[in-house]
Amino acid sequence: MNEMPRDHRPAKSIRVLLAEDQGMMRGALALLLGMEADIEVVAQVAAGDVIVDTALIHRPDVALLDIELPGMSGLDAAAELRDQVPDCRVLILTTFGRPGYLRRAMEAGAAGFLVKDGPVEELAAAIRRVLTGETVVDPALAAAALSAGPNPLTARECDALKASADGATVADIAVKLHLSESTVRNYLSSAIGKTGTRNRLEAMREARRQGWL
């Protein structure tokens, strides 16, 4: 009696693109997912700004994206994938289970959002489910997102907070955003008020904690 080959796979495996900047985590995920009989990791990237080009080459069925990536966030890459590789379903996998991130992921067209502390079997099941058209979201995070409400910051207030990182002055921010210094001060003041903080550094930290940036 002939034995089934150990690496026997179905005729058509689910093709997965994996975007994760931590090499050890990326390698472990690829190894574990590759052990699933119907899943094949066809591409691995460490930066967000190469996700779309890689997807255009390898044509994955599912893109598994971290959020915090160099070059471009996984959330921004998800929006570009929706426009340029519409057949690819996006599943966000992150350490940061923040309600604001979930809302932004859904707005970017992501089909799922999971945190990294779950078992690989749950992740593999989520990959299969999003391919059937389901939306898969961590239940605890979904409940938190509903109770948290929408992002109170405008797009311009978010831009001003992001640009204020690394000790940038109001003048620096004004040049970067092509705005007047008084307009920048107004945006920062409004953001500080909406986040209930004392200064722009605290406002930026709070906005990041909530997943609004």
Secondary structure, 3 states (H helix, E strand, C coil): CCCCCCCCCCCCCEEEEEECCCHHHHHHHHHHHHCCCCEEEEEEECCHHHHHHHHHHHCCCEEEECCCCCCCCHHHHHHHHHHHCCCCEEEEEECCCCHHHHHHHHHCCCCEEEECCCCHHHHHHHHHHHHCCCCEECHHHHHHHHHHCCCCCCHHHHHHHHHCHHHCCHHHHHHHHCCCHHHHHHHHHHHHHHHCCCCHHHHHHHHHHHCCC
